[in-house]
Amino acid sequence: MTSNWSRAELASLRGFIEALEPDEILRIKDPVPMDDVPSALVMELEKSGKSPVIMLENVTGSTMPVMVNLLADRKRIARIAGLEEKDFYPAWGGILANPIPPRLVESGPVQEQVFLGDEADCNSLPLARHFAEDGGRYINAGVLVCKDPDTGVRNLSYQRLCLKGPRRFSSNLGSRGDIWEHLNRVTARGKNLEVAIVIGAPPAFYLAAAAKVAMEVDEYDIAGSLMGQPMDLVKCKTIDMEVPAEAEIVIEGELLHDEHEDEGPVAEYTGYSSYKSTRNVFVVKAITRRHKPIFMDIVPGTSSEHLLLAGIGRHARDYARLKEMIPGLKAINFPRSGLLYHAYFSFKRVAEGEARRALMLLFGLDPYLKLAIAVDEDIDVFNEAEVMWAVATRFQADTDMFVVPKVFCNQLDPSSVDGMSAKLGIDATAPKGWKEHKATIAPEAAEMARALIKGMGA
Ligand SMILES: Cc1cc2nc3c(=O)[nH]c(=O)nc-3n(C[C@H](O)[C@H](O)[C@H](O)COP(=O)(O)O)c2cc1C
């Protein structure tokens, strides 16, 4: 299953869902409560290596179906961009370099129904409590669209929103992205920040929102580049903002400059429940939606979807920058086992000391990283056992590793101290003058063995 979807199928979330092959989507018709069960489903499937899109067609207490796990699979993400999985990082630079600006249209399905003021009641949404410790019900797949208050350039980013009242949420802007900077600037002028929360947009929109780009870049242009056509936008009803015409639901409102409210704890990508929050209050002015909208959710914590979306933009940028400096870079893997903290990369070494240089570059590029392992080009970095084989056989701890103490890091690392962590670089490339040869099996013998054991479940 490597074929990519057509432009028409990628133009809306529902078109995309309809185009999925039966083995790519799990439709559940039994009644499902939004307390913990969607997360349990995702995590149970992941134990057996499966990550289908899940459509909960009968959610307790709501008439809306709920979709989770849309972007939980690296292959599916690459295919949305029209790529093979292995080409995703190498091709990302080209996607960013070929922006396709959006097109403003008069009307769109997302405004089939408009609820203003008191009618915009968010209690009607099927919000999940994702993990047992969570301190409330959350929108976790809402992409916040805001504008740079000085330039008007639009920004897309993911922020969780905890329901606090029918028209009130509290959010954490702790990753200090562009929206944090925009809010700080309007706060200094005594103003609120207009924000639209988009739920259930065309799949490319989610990759654009995950991109790590300069503040001057309109992330709708990246969505267009990924789709190979402009994304259609409509003007919001109550704020000066544009949102995807094909979205399922949009919540229009403002982030307040002068009010804060507790939210959390909530499951973070580290696998721990965290109270860390900037406690920013969002108030709702309107809800616009399709007649029968699909609600979208992303399971937080260590789900593949959360880890992939939280990492993919930064990782694609890490690859591009490292490749610029180390042309022999072959592949890089940020293994799921290391959450966002570990990286393995392979490269063709042309000089002694190059592995250390590459390791230091990578630590400089990505503050999340705490462990990076450099291996030779014959090692498949996507095969963790092979990487560990290189460490076992080509690495000596007294000469081939270094530690950089007290470096700026991601504050959610529970073992970090004062926002700093140590970086461990491991050079598992073969030492100078290496004469060892890998023991190999003749291809004909391997083929014969496969034929002999066929049907034995091996
Ligand atoms: C599903 C999901 C939920 C996220 N929730 C939050 C959040 O609640 N608060 C936060 O600060 N960052 C959160 N992040 C990370 C930010 O969205 C991310 O850093 C974003 O790229 C910032 O973009 P910007 O620099 O363009 O503003 C989340 C990421 C994902 C994938």
Ligand as a Chemical Component Dictionary entry (heavy atoms), coordinates in Angstrom:
data_LIG
# 
_chem_comp.id                   LIG 
_chem_comp.type                 NON-POLYMER 
_chem_comp.pdbx_formal_charge   0 
_chem_comp.three_letter_code    LIG 
# 
loop_
_chem_comp_atom.comp_id 
_chem_comp_atom.atom_id 
_chem_comp_atom.alt_atom_id 
_chem_comp_atom.type_symbol 
_chem_comp_atom.charge 
_chem_comp_atom.model_Cartn_x 
_chem_comp_atom.model_Cartn_y 
_chem_comp_atom.model_Cartn_z 
_chem_comp_atom.pdbx_ordinal 
LIG C1  C1  C 0 -0.864 17.290 20.008 1  
LIG C2  C2  C 0 0.056  18.363 20.494 2  
LIG C3  C3  C 0 -0.281 19.110 21.613 3  
LIG C4  C4  C 0 0.551  20.124 22.061 4  
LIG N1  N1  N 0 0.182  20.848 23.141 5  
LIG C5  C5  C 0 0.936  21.872 23.543 6  
LIG C6  C6  C 0 0.520  22.677 24.640 7  
LIG O1  O1  O 0 -0.530 22.462 25.260 8  
LIG N2  N2  N 0 1.295  23.708 24.999 9  
LIG C7  C7  C 0 2.450  24.000 24.332 10 
LIG O2  O2  O 0 3.087  24.990 24.681 11 
LIG N3  N3  N 0 2.889  23.245 23.307 12 
LIG C8  C8  C 0 2.163  22.198 22.896 13 
LIG N4  N4  N 0 2.588  21.422 21.846 14 
LIG C9  C9  C 0 3.842  21.775 21.154 15 
LIG C10 C10 C 0 3.670  23.040 20.302 16 
LIG O3  O3  O 0 2.493  23.030 19.553 17 
LIG C11 C11 C 0 4.806  23.215 19.325 18 
LIG O4  O4  O 0 5.939  23.568 20.014 19 
LIG C12 C12 C 0 4.496  24.209 18.227 20 
LIG O5  O5  O 0 5.210  23.779 17.101 21 
LIG C13 C13 C 0 4.854  25.640 18.450 22 
LIG O6  O6  O 0 4.764  26.246 17.172 23 
LIG P1  P1  P 0 5.190  27.726 16.830 24 
LIG O7  O7  O 0 6.610  27.891 17.259 25 
LIG O8  O8  O 0 4.986  27.853 15.351 26 
LIG O9  O9  O 0 4.251  28.614 17.563 27 
LIG C14 C14 C 0 1.777  20.388 21.396 28 
LIG C15 C15 C 0 2.125  19.630 20.282 29 
LIG C16 C16 C 0 1.277  18.625 19.840 30 
LIG C17 C17 C 0 1.679  17.854 18.631 31 
# 
loop_
_chem_comp_bond.comp_id 
_chem_comp_bond.atom_id_1 
_chem_comp_bond.atom_id_2 
_chem_comp_bond.value_order 
_chem_comp_bond.pdbx_ordinal 
LIG C1  C2  SING 1  
LIG C2  C3  SING 2  
LIG C2  C16 DOUB 3  
LIG C3  C4  DOUB 4  
LIG C4  N1  SING 5  
LIG C4  C14 SING 6  
LIG N1  C5  DOUB 7  
LIG C5  C6  SING 8  
LIG C5  C8  SING 9  
LIG C6  O1  DOUB 10 
LIG C6  N2  SING 11 
LIG N2  C7  SING 12 
LIG C7  O2  DOUB 13 
LIG C7  N3  SING 14 
LIG N3  C8  DOUB 15 
LIG C8  N4  SING 16 
LIG N4  C9  SING 17 
LIG N4  C14 SING 18 
LIG C9  C10 SING 19 
LIG C10 O3  SING 20 
LIG C10 C11 SING 21 
LIG C11 O4  SING 22 
LIG C11 C12 SING 23 
LIG C12 O5  SING 24 
LIG C12 C13 SING 25 
LIG C13 O6  SING 26 
LIG O6  P1  SING 27 
LIG P1  O7  DOUB 28 
LIG P1  O8  SING 29 
LIG P1  O9  SING 30 
LIG C14 C15 DOUB 31 
LIG C15 C16 SING 32 
LIG C16 C17 SING 33 
# 
